[in-house]
Amino acid sequence: MWIEGGKVDTAVAPSLILPAKRKDFAVIEHAKAYLFDAIIRSNANPSISAIYASYREESVRLVEMGKLTDIIEERHFYRMRQKINNADIELAKANSNTRAKILRGLGYNTAPPFALDRVEVDRVQMNLGLIHDSDSSYTGPISMYIAIDCCTRVLLGIVVEFDAPETSNGVIALMRQMLVPLSEKSPFAGVPKKIVFDNGPGMKSVNLQQVLSNLKITDIYYAPPEQPWRKPFIESFNNLIVDEFFKKVRFVDVDGNSRIGIPGFLEKQRQQDENYIKVKLQDIACLQVSHFMKALTQWIDQYHNEDIHPSLKMTPRQKWEESMQYKPILPCSLNTQIQAFHVNQQQKVQKLQSRGWVQVRGQRFYSKEALELYLACCVGKKLTESIDVEVKYSIDDARHVSISVIKPSEKVATTILVPNRNISSMPNPISFEELETPKFTRRGVCVYEIERLPTPSKKRKNKRSVQSDSFETNLENNLSADDVIANSHRKFSPYNKSTYDKKSLTNQDVLVDNFTINTDDEENDLI
């Protein structure tokens, strides 16, 4: 301070400015995730003040519980909001490389703090066609359903389909993968807290909503079309898998020959481009499905365990393990994994038989628990009578079905899981369609290989346009056998009728090369 005229003047004294104390990492990450979730849920331009008021109320509660150490100021919300606005403007005019860079930066600034806090799901169609291993036929263009954990960038699931439109079956299969690790090198699985879906028709189906309800996932959001910044993590991964797998994966054969990129893959082209060439995927498809799937699995393991992610500065597996130290994930029980996907019904009411079995699509399901359920419900009935139950199943997994019934003394339905005793021990799911199509030869049936299967010859069609008279018609007309023969000759003679008059022919006339010769003529004997 300065002393002037015996007085202390603090106004002119230089003040000591202390450096701002940096907020805890968990506090910043929580604020980013809260703001981003609030923005992507709003179709209009939301009020930052209202979002901050809601954030502050929740953060105060978390601080009192000891889960947070501090609360960030409101001005930081405006700065983060400005970054999102700038990214939205730049994405509209950016090329593919700049677009990937913007999405990576946006993901870095909006990532949730822990694994499975938010998962993004998308369907992407690739300009690639493969050939089937069995008959070398063309598969049609492939499409992939992908699920990415926004915190760790871990690939929770990927489903590949061939020449198929977007349906709920692909999305449900992806949800099933999210609960089970992909492989030993990719042991990531769990039920997400929040899910951001694409706006496609397959992601809004009733069956998918039932699966999400069974898994207790209620925080669901659908990103509008043409707004990739609302799901930057999955958009960034789509660019990454194209650049690092479809374009740069290396194939090496036994002779040492190598090739860079997936054979048959075409980048997106525009007709106004100078080098635009119209090529059909079917004409350049040459890679078998099995080789493609093996290469994809190997790349996924490398992506998780070896490659340093540009936004994380570590591998996705290291980020996942780091998150597990702060917030472990409870494993999903096997019964929950199975029952959550039982959303299909063959008919509304089915019969539970007296011996504790029920039949669904030609498969018989039985358990002692089902027999006990039958006995508990069979009050006032004969033990030989079947009872009405509700049966639900998954079309892609015929190993179990769910049976629901209300017991006589209860008001809430009891649901049990009943196995298919023939295949319940199989480690991987098998669909009802696969069971309905026999693939294996039964024991004791002789199989004989033949070059060509004999086929019955087709019956020739009657080429005659004129039908002969029936026996009853000839009898009514009082025709003799000679008259019937003469009429038949008259109708079906192969010779041209215009060259002669058949009615003038007698029994002694003979037709030779369209000339009539009388056998009684002596001159003809000389001929």
ZAMI-565900 format. One record per residue (C-alpha): x, y, z; residue in three letters. Coordinates in Angstrom, 3 decimals. Each point is the difference from the previous one (the first is absolute). Layout:
X,Y,Z,ALA;
...
This chain:
0.000,0.000,0.000,MET;
1.008,3.635,-0.401,TRP;
0.313,2.458,2.956,ILE;
-0.607,3.612,-0.938,GLU;
-0.553,2.924,2.383,GLY;
-0.065,-2.284,2.975,GLY;
-2.976,-1.838,-1.395,LYS;
-0.221,-3.495,-1.327,VAL;
-1.272,0.048,-3.577,ASP;
-1.106,-3.458,-0.995,THR;
-1.529,1.211,-3.274,ALA;
3.377,0.601,-1.601,VAL;
1.692,-3.042,1.538,ALA;
0.803,-2.795,-2.479,PRO;
-2.219,-3.006,0.669,SER;
1.336,-3.555,0.081,LEU;
-1.922,-2.115,-2.494,ILE;
0.024,-3.647,0.990,LEU;
-0.220,-2.625,-2.795,PRO;
-3.410,-1.602,-0.345,ALA;
-0.202,-3.348,1.660,LYS;
-0.532,-2.738,-2.570,ARG;
-3.165,-1.980,0.452,LYS;
0.123,-3.685,0.671,ASP;
-0.066,-2.167,-3.143,PHE;
-3.156,-1.837,1.095,ALA;
-1.774,3.360,0.577,VAL;
0.816,1.217,-3.518,ILE;
-0.982,-3.290,-1.633,GLU;
-3.309,-0.066,1.861,HIS;
-0.808,3.551,-1.121,ALA;
0.865,-0.767,-3.635,LYS;
-2.137,-3.120,-0.055,ALA;
-2.931,1.773,1.682,TYR;
0.060,2.899,-2.456,LEU;
0.357,-2.204,-3.070,PHE;
-2.822,-2.320,1.066,ASP;
-2.266,2.991,0.571,ALA;
0.822,1.500,-3.401,ILE;
-0.418,-3.147,-2.102,ILE;
-3.375,-0.633,1.606,ARG;
-1.328,3.394,-1.039,SER;
-1.228,0.479,-3.567,ASN;
-0.034,3.783,0.473,ALA;
2.733,2.332,1.277,ASN;
-0.039,-0.678,3.750,PRO;
0.536,2.595,2.718,SER;
3.484,-0.337,1.506,ILE;
-1.179,1.725,3.177,SER;
-2.758,-2.586,0.463,ALA;
2.446,-2.856,-0.669,ILE;
2.482,1.430,2.496,TYR;
-2.683,0.416,2.672,ALA;
-0.928,-3.654,-0.392,SER;
3.668,-1.008,-0.005,TYR;
0.722,2.004,3.161,ARG;
-2.927,-1.571,1.833,GLU;
1.199,-3.520,-0.835,GLU;
3.666,0.815,0.698,SER;
-0.796,1.402,3.463,VAL;
-1.699,-3.269,0.838,ARG;
3.002,-1.995,-1.296,LEU;
2.416,2.155,2.017,VAL;
-2.005,-0.635,3.153,GLU;
0.149,-3.730,-0.733,MET;
3.761,0.205,-0.503,GLY;
-0.073,-1.016,-3.680,LYS;
1.213,3.400,-1.248,LEU;
2.514,2.394,1.490,THR;
-1.046,3.265,-1.673,ASP;
-2.332,1.764,-2.436,ILE;
1.123,1.922,-3.084,ILE;
-1.171,3.518,-0.780,GLU;
-2.713,0.907,-2.479,GLU;
2.393,1.737,-2.400,ARG;
1.620,-3.346,-0.806,HIS;
-3.364,-1.241,-1.268,PHE;
-0.169,2.870,-2.497,TYR;
3.512,-0.778,-1.231,ARG;
-0.795,-3.659,-0.540,MET;
-3.239,0.897,-1.740,ARG;
1.904,2.285,-2.364,GLN;
2.356,-2.851,-0.910,LYS;
-2.950,-2.199,-0.910,ILE;
-1.542,2.754,-2.142,ASN;
3.278,0.544,-1.846,ASN;
0.358,-3.731,-0.612,ALA;
-3.538,-0.192,-1.407,ASP;
0.744,2.814,-2.468,ILE;
3.347,-1.454,-1.087,GLU;
-1.413,-3.515,-0.513,LEU;
-2.463,1.288,-2.586,ALA;
2.795,1.100,-2.359,LYS;
2.867,-2.336,0.929,ALA;
1.503,-2.785,-2.100,ASN;
0.533,-3.509,1.348,SER;
3.408,0.651,1.612,ASN;
-1.052,3.273,1.627,THR;
-3.270,-1.574,1.075,ARG;
1.821,-2.796,1.839,ALA;
2.246,2.531,1.736,LYS;
-2.978,2.108,1.141,ILE;
-1.851,-3.036,1.324,LEU;
3.069,-1.157,1.937,ARG;
0.329,3.424,1.594,GLY;
-3.697,0.150,0.800,LEU;
0.136,-3.462,1.542,GLY;
2.989,0.986,2.120,TYR;
-1.935,2.953,1.433,ASN;
-3.265,-1.874,0.621,THR;
1.077,-3.462,1.155,ALA;
-1.782,-1.420,3.078,PRO;
2.183,-0.766,3.046,PRO;
-0.614,-3.750,0.299,PHE;
-0.498,-3.050,-2.185,ALA;
-3.581,-0.817,-1.098,LEU;
-1.237,3.423,1.110,ASP;
-0.954,0.642,-3.616,ARG;
0.061,-2.333,-3.027,VAL;
-0.623,1.057,-3.599,GLU;
-1.509,-2.354,-2.589,VAL;
-0.037,0.417,-3.766,ASP;
-0.516,-1.953,-3.216,ARG;
2.397,0.615,-2.866,VAL;
-0.089,-1.499,-3.496,GLN;
3.291,-0.676,-1.769,MET;
0.764,-0.074,-3.715,ASN;
1.187,-3.571,0.252,LEU;
-1.290,-3.325,-1.199,GLY;
1.305,-3.428,0.998,LEU;
-0.490,-3.555,-1.264,ILE;
-1.429,-2.900,2.001,HIS;
2.389,-2.794,0.954,ASP;
-2.473,-2.763,-0.864,SER;
-0.989,0.810,-3.584,ASP;
2.104,3.089,-0.916,SER;
-3.150,2.024,-0.589,SER;
-0.136,3.759,0.467,TYR;
-1.118,1.136,3.459,THR;
-1.252,3.420,-0.961,GLY;
1.252,3.193,1.700,PRO;
0.836,-0.312,3.689,ILE;
-1.324,2.151,2.839,SER;
1.261,0.148,3.575,MET;
-1.700,0.809,3.309,TYR;
2.589,1.502,2.375,ILE;
-0.086,0.915,3.723,ALA;
2.747,2.194,1.543,ILE;
0.572,0.876,3.649,ASP;
0.493,3.780,0.065,CYS;
2.389,0.071,2.960,CYS;
2.482,-2.744,-0.906,THR;
-0.642,-0.217,-3.810,ARG;
-0.405,-3.751,0.471,VAL;
-1.901,-1.837,-2.737,LEU;
-2.786,-1.719,1.947,LEU;
-1.558,-1.738,-2.986,GLY;
0.027,-0.256,-3.788,ILE;
-2.506,-1.911,-2.157,VAL;
0.588,-0.562,-3.719,VAL;
-2.954,-0.576,-2.332,GLU;
-0.104,-0.744,-3.709,PHE;
-2.399,1.641,-2.441,ASP;
-2.599,0.679,2.694,ALA;
-2.043,3.104,0.866,PRO;
0.152,1.566,3.433,GLU;
-2.171,-2.016,2.389,THR;
-0.332,-0.489,3.729,SER;
1.642,-3.446,-0.268,ASN;
3.409,1.513,-0.690,GLY;
-0.278,2.495,2.867,VAL;
-1.214,-2.676,2.450,ILE;
2.892,-2.254,-1.032,ALA;
2.324,2.929,0.719,LEU;
-1.560,0.498,3.449,MET;
0.578,-3.700,0.725,ARG;
3.671,0.387,-0.935,GLN;
0.366,2.921,2.408,MET;
-0.713,-2.316,2.941,LEU;
2.580,-2.631,-0.996,VAL;
3.734,0.620,-0.676,PRO;
0.993,-0.177,-3.664,LEU;
3.112,-2.103,0.675,SER;
2.669,-0.713,2.608,GLU;
1.991,2.984,-1.231,LYS;
-3.086,2.219,0.057,SER;
-1.639,-0.802,3.375,PRO;
-2.295,3.024,0.079,PHE;
-3.691,-0.348,0.769,ALA;
-2.772,1.468,2.115,GLY;
-3.360,1.761,0.079,VAL;
0.360,3.681,-0.980,PRO;
-1.496,2.787,2.068,LYS;
-0.899,2.189,-3.008,LYS;
-0.312,-0.830,-3.697,ILE;
0.025,2.342,-2.984,VAL;
-1.541,-1.670,-3.059,PHE;
-0.005,0.943,-3.631,ASP;
-3.329,1.154,-1.401,ASN;
-0.536,-3.099,-2.184,GLY;
-3.215,-2.061,-0.086,PRO;
1.597,-3.109,1.532,GLY;
0.917,1.908,3.149,MET;
-3.553,1.077,0.799,LYS;
-1.730,-3.383,-0.139,SER;
-2.285,-1.343,2.716,VAL;
2.179,-3.077,0.561,ASN;
3.082,2.141,0.617,LEU;
-1.909,2.153,2.471,GLN;
-1.027,-3.158,1.845,GLN;
3.634,-1.176,0.146,VAL;
1.117,3.378,1.396,LEU;
-2.793,-0.128,2.587,SER;
1.011,-3.522,1.059,ASN;
3.592,1.198,0.457,LEU;
-1.218,2.985,2.089,LYS;
1.438,2.509,-2.504,ILE;
-2.228,3.071,0.148,THR;
2.382,2.804,-1.033,ASP;
-0.349,-0.242,-3.801,ILE;
0.521,2.658,-2.645,TYR;
-0.379,-0.027,-3.814,TYR;
2.360,2.293,-1.903,ALA;
-1.703,1.961,-2.800,PRO;
1.287,-0.512,-3.553,PRO;
2.689,2.274,-1.437,GLU;
1.267,0.916,3.484,GLN;
3.111,-2.152,0.570,PRO;
1.218,2.146,2.900,TRP;
-2.743,-1.512,2.157,ARG;
1.755,-3.395,-0.220,LYS;
3.658,0.944,-0.621,PRO;
1.552,-3.165,1.436,PHE;
-1.684,-2.464,-2.350,ILE;
0.488,2.366,-2.958,GLU;
3.697,0.256,0.830,SER;
0.295,-3.788,0.257,PHE;
-1.729,-0.449,-3.372,ASN;
2.702,2.163,-1.579,ASN;
2.709,-1.880,1.905,LEU;
-1.114,-3.492,-1.061,ILE;
-0.132,1.091,-3.647,VAL;
3.451,1.600,0.094,ASP;
1.816,-2.614,2.074,GLU;
-1.803,-3.232,-0.915,PHE;
-1.741,0.206,-3.377,PHE;
2.779,2.084,-1.591,LYS;
3.175,-1.053,1.835,LYS;
-0.367,-3.576,1.208,VAL;
2.674,-2.186,-1.566,ARG;
-0.603,-3.451,-1.500,PHE;
2.965,-2.352,-0.488,VAL;
-0.226,-3.419,-1.694,ASP;
2.245,-3.066,0.408,VAL;
2.186,1.089,-2.916,ASP;
0.777,3.319,1.641,GLY;
-2.207,2.098,-2.273,ASN;
-1.713,2.852,1.815,SER;
-2.859,2.387,-0.601,ARG;
-0.992,3.154,1.848,ILE;
-3.699,0.519,0.656,GLY;
-3.074,-2.236,-0.097,ILE;
-0.339,-1.503,-3.513,PRO;
-3.191,1.238,-1.621,GLY;
-0.436,3.060,2.224,PHE;
-0.958,3.238,-1.759,LEU;
0.263,3.436,1.488,GLU;
-2.941,2.333,-0.317,LYS;
0.023,1.743,-3.374,GLN;
-1.893,2.934,-1.387,ARG;
-1.150,0.174,-3.584,GLN;
1.393,3.526,-0.344,GLN;
3.520,-1.216,0.861,ASP;
2.468,-0.090,-2.901,GLU;
1.126,-3.585,0.717,ASN;
-3.522,-1.343,0.547,TYR;
-0.362,-3.555,-1.315,ILE;
-3.245,-1.919,0.295,LYS;
0.869,-3.476,1.311,VAL;
-2.337,-2.720,1.226,LYS;
0.947,-1.608,3.304,LEU;
-1.032,-3.377,-1.360,GLN;
2.630,0.206,-2.753,ASP;
2.915,0.588,2.402,ILE;
-1.095,-2.165,2.984,ALA;
2.712,-2.600,0.635,CYS;
0.543,-0.300,3.784,LEU;
-1.668,-2.860,1.858,GLN;
-2.180,0.711,3.035,VAL;
2.126,-2.122,2.351,SER;
3.193,1.866,-0.941,HIS;
-1.695,3.349,0.501,PHE;
-1.342,-0.924,3.453,MET;
3.383,-1.343,1.146,LYS;
1.753,3.162,-1.170,ALA;
-2.632,2.167,1.738,LEU;
0.354,-1.911,3.289,THR;
3.793,0.304,-0.128,GLN;
-0.212,3.746,-0.670,TRP;
-2.460,0.505,2.909,ILE;
2.392,-1.767,2.411,ASP;
2.864,2.176,-1.249,GLN;
-2.139,3.141,0.322,TYR;
-0.799,-0.806,3.630,HIS;
3.398,-1.177,1.210,ASN;
2.809,1.386,-2.165,GLU;
-0.858,3.249,-1.777,ASP;
0.144,3.250,1.985,ILE;
-3.277,1.857,-0.479,HIS;
0.649,3.585,-1.205,PRO;
-2.546,1.511,2.426,SER;
0.798,-2.146,3.045,LEU;
3.819,-0.056,-0.294,LYS;
-0.269,-3.635,1.096,MET;
-1.610,-3.196,-1.236,THR;
-3.767,-0.495,0.467,PRO;
0.720,-2.969,2.269,ARG;
2.201,2.122,2.278,GLN;
-2.754,2.626,0.186,LYS;
-2.568,-2.693,0.815,TRP;
2.142,-1.424,2.809,GLU;
0.590,3.504,1.349,GLU;
-3.760,0.614,0.105,SER;
-0.581,-3.339,1.747,MET;
2.259,1.109,2.852,GLN;
-2.228,2.984,0.735,TYR;
-3.379,-1.493,-0.884,LYS;
-0.155,-3.821,-0.352,PRO;
-2.770,-1.540,-2.098,ILE;
-2.126,-2.763,1.406,LEU;
-0.293,-2.917,-2.458,PRO;
-3.407,-0.702,-1.505,CYS;
-1.484,-3.318,1.143,SER;
-0.521,-2.780,-2.530,LEU;
-3.764,-0.098,0.553,ASN;
-0.226,3.746,-0.620,THR;
2.033,-0.333,-3.184,GLN;
-2.357,-2.665,-1.307,ILE;
-3.397,1.254,1.185,GLN;
0.607,3.589,-1.102,ALA;
-0.161,-1.043,-3.663,PHE;
-3.130,-2.146,0.228,HIS;
-2.308,2.388,-1.847,VAL;
-1.454,-2.257,-2.725,ASN;
-3.217,-2.010,0.278,GLN;
-1.275,-2.765,-2.251,GLN;
-3.514,0.452,1.361,GLN;
-1.476,1.837,2.974,LYS;
-0.943,-3.086,2.026,VAL;
1.738,-3.362,-0.063,GLN;
-0.411,-3.237,1.922,LYS;
2.207,-1.183,2.838,LEU;
-0.381,-3.765,0.045,GLN;
-0.482,-2.113,3.106,SER;
3.553,-1.338,-0.146,ARG;
1.518,3.473,0.083,GLY;
0.794,0.688,-3.642,TRP;
-1.114,2.474,-2.630,VAL;
0.545,-0.093,-3.748,GLN;
1.123,3.070,-1.969,VAL;
0.656,-0.076,-3.757,ARG;
0.527,-3.738,-0.013,GLY;
2.416,0.027,2.965,GLN;
-0.881,-1.497,3.407,ARG;
1.020,1.841,3.186,PHE;
-0.073,-1.739,3.381,TYR;
1.236,0.479,3.574,SER;
-0.894,-1.144,3.514,LYS;
-0.795,3.602,0.859,GLU;
-2.591,0.045,-2.792,ALA;
-1.527,-3.208,1.398,LEU;
-0.213,1.571,3.466,GLU;
-1.603,3.097,-1.529,LEU;
-2.581,-2.221,-1.694,TYR;
-0.856,-1.760,3.274,LEU;
-0.323,3.342,1.809,ALA;
-2.424,1.285,-2.636,CYS;
-1.969,-3.217,-0.414,CYS;
-2.433,0.661,2.853,VAL;
-3.489,-1.413,-0.537,GLY;
1.034,-1.605,-3.272,LYS;
0.926,-3.463,-1.052,LYS;
3.723,-0.650,0.006,LEU;
-0.217,-1.113,-3.617,THR;
-1.347,3.333,-1.255,GLU;
2.347,2.614,-1.461,SER;
-0.058,3.607,1.211,ILE;
0.193,3.270,-1.932,ASP;
3.298,1.894,0.289,VAL;
1.726,2.865,-1.788,GLU;
3.219,-1.026,-1.772,VAL;
2.607,2.445,-1.303,LYS;
3.234,-0.778,-1.779,TYR;
2.766,1.462,-2.128,SER;
0.042,-0.974,-3.677,ILE;
3.817,0.019,0.067,ASP;
0.394,-2.236,3.076,ASP;
-1.965,-3.244,0.242,ALA;
1.764,-1.212,3.144,ARG;
-2.613,1.393,2.426,HIS;
-3.512,1.448,0.174,VAL;
-1.761,1.993,2.713,SER;
-3.312,-1.260,1.428,ILE;
-2.315,2.363,1.883,SER;
-3.194,-0.890,1.856,VAL;
-2.001,1.389,2.917,ILE;
-0.390,-2.510,2.814,LYS;
-3.489,-0.388,1.539,PRO;
0.994,1.621,3.327,SER;
2.048,2.852,-1.495,GLU;
-0.647,3.164,-1.993,LYS;
3.397,0.392,-1.658,VAL;
1.172,-2.325,-2.756,ALA;
2.823,-2.426,0.739,THR;
2.648,-0.257,-2.724,THR;
2.511,-2.826,-0.290,ILE;
2.686,-0.933,-2.487,LEU;
-0.460,-3.405,-1.674,VAL;
2.840,-1.600,-1.996,PRO;
-0.010,-1.950,-3.209,ASN;
1.536,-3.209,1.337,ARG;
1.527,-0.926,-3.348,ASN;
2.068,3.174,-0.487,ILE;
-0.054,1.938,3.301,SER;
3.616,-0.991,0.729,SER;
1.277,1.584,-3.226,MET;
2.326,2.950,0.748,PRO;
-1.213,2.158,-2.908,ASN;
-3.571,0.864,-1.019,PRO;
-1.681,-1.840,-2.855,ILE;
-3.102,1.383,-1.695,SER;
-3.318,-1.779,-0.521,PHE;
0.490,0.376,-3.754,GLU;
3.259,-1.951,0.166,GLU;
-1.711,-2.787,1.946,LEU;
-2.876,-0.132,-2.464,GLU;
2.478,-0.514,-2.867,THR;
1.779,-3.339,0.542,PRO;
3.717,0.236,-0.663,LYS;
1.225,-3.365,1.246,PHE;
-0.617,-3.527,-1.290,THR;
-1.598,-2.294,2.534,ARG;
1.894,-3.096,1.095,ARG;
-0.921,-3.139,-1.955,GLY;
-1.013,1.757,-3.218,VAL;
2.115,-1.005,-2.976,CYS;
1.242,2.891,-2.136,VAL;
0.984,-0.720,-3.599,TYR;
1.887,2.621,-1.965,GLU;
-1.093,0.381,-3.590,ILE;
1.106,2.387,-2.685,GLU;
-3.505,1.035,-0.949,ARG;
-3.285,-0.613,1.762,LEU;
-2.578,-1.790,-2.150,PRO;
-3.147,2.008,-0.592,THR;
-3.293,-1.336,-1.356,PRO;
-0.719,0.968,-3.595,SER;
-2.825,2.381,-0.515,LYS;
-3.152,-1.331,-1.607,LYS;
-0.409,1.267,-3.539,ARG;
-2.964,2.145,-0.659,LYS;
-2.533,-1.077,-2.605,ASN;
0.808,2.067,-3.078,LYS;
-3.223,-0.959,-1.793,ARG;
-2.474,2.800,-0.165,SER;
-2.841,-2.316,-1.127,VAL;
-1.307,-2.647,2.392,GLN;
-1.302,-3.358,-1.271,SER;
-3.651,-0.920,0.532,ASP;
-0.823,-2.061,3.044,SER;
-1.486,-3.493,-0.098,PHE;
-3.394,1.336,1.136,GLU;
-0.061,2.547,-2.834,THR;
0.790,-2.619,-2.632,ASN;
-2.680,-2.282,1.445,LEU;
-2.626,2.722,-0.160,GLU;
0.845,0.645,-3.652,ASN;
-0.274,-3.726,-0.805,ASN;
3.449,-0.051,-1.573,LEU;
1.661,-3.220,-0.950,SER;
3.645,-0.775,0.676,ALA;
0.935,0.923,-3.563,ASP;
-1.809,3.334,0.322,ASP;
1.810,0.777,3.276,VAL;
3.381,-0.764,-1.637,ILE;
-0.866,2.107,-3.027,ALA;
-1.000,2.954,2.222,ASN;
3.214,-0.348,1.975,SER;
2.042,0.078,-3.208,HIS;
-1.961,2.975,-1.165,ARG;
0.746,1.948,3.221,LYS;
3.610,-0.908,0.727,PHE;
1.519,-0.664,-3.422,SER;
3.483,1.633,-0.210,PRO;
-0.432,0.858,-3.659,TYR;
-1.145,3.265,-1.417,ASN;
-3.790,-0.119,-0.331,LYS;
-0.041,2.501,-2.824,SER;
1.698,-2.365,-2.490,THR;
-2.753,-2.559,-0.052,TYR;
-3.496,-0.825,1.159,ASP;
0.097,-2.706,2.660,LYS;
-3.706,-0.712,-0.416,LYS;
0.572,-1.151,-3.617,SER;
2.511,-2.658,1.100,LEU;
-1.169,-3.600,0.047,THR;
1.437,-2.996,1.751,ASN;
1.971,-0.812,-3.172,GLN;
1.522,3.492,-0.361,ASP;
3.566,0.551,1.252,VAL;
1.677,3.328,0.585,LEU;
3.619,0.183,-1.225,VAL;
1.869,3.322,0.161,ASP;
-3.265,1.951,-0.186,ASN;
-1.097,-1.901,-3.149,PHE;
-3.083,-2.227,-0.043,THR;
0.511,-3.388,-1.638,ILE;
-2.760,-2.518,-0.603,ASN;
1.206,-3.560,0.559,THR;
-2.658,-1.397,-2.403,ASP;
1.461,1.889,-2.957,ASP;
1.916,-2.355,-2.289,GLU;
2.225,2.823,-1.178,GLU;
1.135,0.611,3.513,ASN;
1.164,-3.591,0.230,ASP;
2.583,0.810,-2.628,LEU;
1.211,2.870,2.080,ILE;
